[in-house]
Amino acid sequence: MKNLRNTVRLIGRLGRDPKVTKFENGSQVVTFSIATDDSYKNKEGERVEETQWHNLRVWNGLSKVAEKYLKKGMEITIEGRLTHRSYETKDGQTRYITEVEVQDLLMMGKKAS
């Protein structure tokens, strides 16, 4: 198989206002989460609604757009790549995080006045 790509596309609503982290070198990252909804019928024929939460990171130029315009509850479409990282807590435990590094962002719905 050739040209396998790590690409993720999601449409969802922001679960919180974005958090901005600025670095000494002038770069910045904006982090936030979005919720996506899905539904299916279980074996009893009942409709089941399910919400999944996705952690997102936006860097540099696009992060400035996210910082300025994104607010909790907004519906957005993103495209990016899935990333995994780990860190160590203060008490020495290793934690693992799966995130989407956003490369493209589209704000949906009505334009704010």
Contacts in CASP RR format, 6 or more apart in sequence:
PFRMAT RR
TARGET T0000
AUTHOR 0000-0000-0000
METHOD contacts of the structure
MODEL  1
MKNLRNTVRLIGRLGRDPKVTKFENGSQVVTFSIATDDSYKNKEGERVEE
TQWHNLRVWNGLSKVAEKYLKKGMEITIEGRLTHRSYETKDGQTRYITEV
EVQDLLMMGKKAS
6 81 0 8 1.000
6 82 0 8 1.000
7 79 0 8 1.000
7 80 0 8 1.000
7 81 0 8 1.000
8 78 0 8 1.000
8 79 0 8 1.000
8 80 0 8 1.000
8 81 0 8 1.000
8 82 0 8 1.000
8 100 0 8 1.000
9 77 0 8 1.000
9 78 0 8 1.000
9 79 0 8 1.000
9 80 0 8 1.000
10 34 0 8 1.000
10 36 0 8 1.000
10 54 0 8 1.000
10 77 0 8 1.000
10 78 0 8 1.000
10 100 0 8 1.000
11 36 0 8 1.000
11 75 0 8 1.000
11 76 0 8 1.000
11 77 0 8 1.000
11 108 0 8 1.000
12 34 0 8 1.000
12 35 0 8 1.000
12 36 0 8 1.000
12 37 0 8 1.000
12 75 0 8 1.000
12 76 0 8 1.000
12 77 0 8 1.000
13 34 0 8 1.000
13 35 0 8 1.000
13 73 0 8 1.000
13 74 0 8 1.000
13 75 0 8 1.000
13 76 0 8 1.000
14 32 0 8 1.000
14 33 0 8 1.000
14 34 0 8 1.000
14 70 0 8 1.000
14 71 0 8 1.000
14 72 0 8 1.000
14 73 0 8 1.000
14 74 0 8 1.000
14 76 0 8 1.000
15 32 0 8 1.000
15 33 0 8 1.000
15 34 0 8 1.000
15 35 0 8 1.000
15 53 0 8 1.000
15 72 0 8 1.000
15 73 0 8 1.000
16 32 0 8 1.000
16 33 0 8 1.000
16 72 0 8 1.000
17 32 0 8 1.000
17 70 0 8 1.000
17 71 0 8 1.000
17 72 0 8 1.000
18 30 0 8 1.000
18 31 0 8 1.000
18 32 0 8 1.000
18 58 0 8 1.000
18 66 0 8 1.000
18 67 0 8 1.000
18 70 0 8 1.000
19 30 0 8 1.000
19 31 0 8 1.000
19 32 0 8 1.000
20 28 0 8 1.000
20 29 0 8 1.000
20 30 0 8 1.000
20 63 0 8 1.000
20 67 0 8 1.000
21 28 0 8 1.000
21 29 0 8 1.000
21 30 0 8 1.000
21 31 0 8 1.000
22 28 0 8 1.000
23 29 0 8 1.000
27 59 0 8 1.000
27 60 0 8 1.000
28 59 0 8 1.000
28 60 0 8 1.000
28 63 0 8 1.000
28 64 0 8 1.000
28 67 0 8 1.000
29 57 0 8 1.000
29 58 0 8 1.000
29 59 0 8 1.000
29 63 0 8 1.000
30 57 0 8 1.000
30 58 0 8 1.000
30 63 0 8 1.000
30 66 0 8 1.000
30 67 0 8 1.000
30 70 0 8 1.000
31 55 0 8 1.000
31 56 0 8 1.000
31 57 0 8 1.000
31 58 0 8 1.000
32 56 0 8 1.000
32 66 0 8 1.000
32 70 0 8 1.000
33 53 0 8 1.000
33 54 0 8 1.000
33 55 0 8 1.000
33 56 0 8 1.000
34 53 0 8 1.000
34 54 0 8 1.000
34 56 0 8 1.000
34 76 0 8 1.000
34 78 0 8 1.000
35 51 0 8 1.000
35 52 0 8 1.000
35 53 0 8 1.000
35 54 0 8 1.000
36 51 0 8 1.000
36 52 0 8 1.000
36 54 0 8 1.000
37 49 0 8 1.000
37 50 0 8 1.000
37 51 0 8 1.000
38 49 0 8 1.000
38 50 0 8 1.000
38 51 0 8 1.000
38 52 0 8 1.000
39 47 0 8 1.000
39 48 0 8 1.000
39 49 0 8 1.000
39 50 0 8 1.000
40 47 0 8 1.000
40 48 0 8 1.000
40 50 0 8 1.000
41 47 0 8 1.000
41 48 0 8 1.000
42 48 0 8 1.000
54 99 0 8 1.000
54 100 0 8 1.000
55 97 0 8 1.000
55 98 0 8 1.000
55 99 0 8 1.000
55 100 0 8 1.000
56 78 0 8 1.000
56 99 0 8 1.000
56 100 0 8 1.000
56 101 0 8 1.000
56 102 0 8 1.000
57 83 0 8 1.000
57 99 0 8 1.000
57 100 0 8 1.000
57 101 0 8 1.000
57 102 0 8 1.000
58 66 0 8 1.000
58 101 0 8 1.000
58 102 0 8 1.000
58 105 0 8 1.000
59 101 0 8 1.000
62 102 0 8 1.000
62 103 0 8 1.000
62 104 0 8 1.000
62 105 0 8 1.000
65 105 0 8 1.000
66 102 0 8 1.000
66 105 0 8 1.000
69 107 0 8 1.000
70 76 0 8 1.000
70 107 0 8 1.000
74 107 0 8 1.000
74 108 0 8 1.000
75 107 0 8 1.000
75 108 0 8 1.000
75 109 0 8 1.000
76 105 0 8 1.000
76 106 0 8 1.000
76 107 0 8 1.000
76 108 0 8 1.000
77 105 0 8 1.000
77 106 0 8 1.000
77 108 0 8 1.000
78 100 0 8 1.000
78 102 0 8 1.000
78 104 0 8 1.000
78 105 0 8 1.000
78 106 0 8 1.000
79 102 0 8 1.000
79 103 0 8 1.000
79 104 0 8 1.000
80 100 0 8 1.000
80 101 0 8 1.000
80 102 0 8 1.000
80 103 0 8 1.000
80 104 0 8 1.000
81 100 0 8 1.000
81 101 0 8 1.000
81 103 0 8 1.000
82 98 0 8 1.000
82 99 0 8 1.000
82 100 0 8 1.000
83 98 0 8 1.000
83 99 0 8 1.000
83 100 0 8 1.000
83 101 0 8 1.000
84 96 0 8 1.000
84 97 0 8 1.000
84 98 0 8 1.000
84 99 0 8 1.000
85 96 0 8 1.000
85 97 0 8 1.000
85 99 0 8 1.000
86 94 0 8 1.000
86 95 0 8 1.000
86 96 0 8 1.000
86 97 0 8 1.000
87 94 0 8 1.000
87 95 0 8 1.000
87 97 0 8 1.000
88 94 0 8 1.000
88 95 0 8 1.000
89 95 0 8 1.000
END
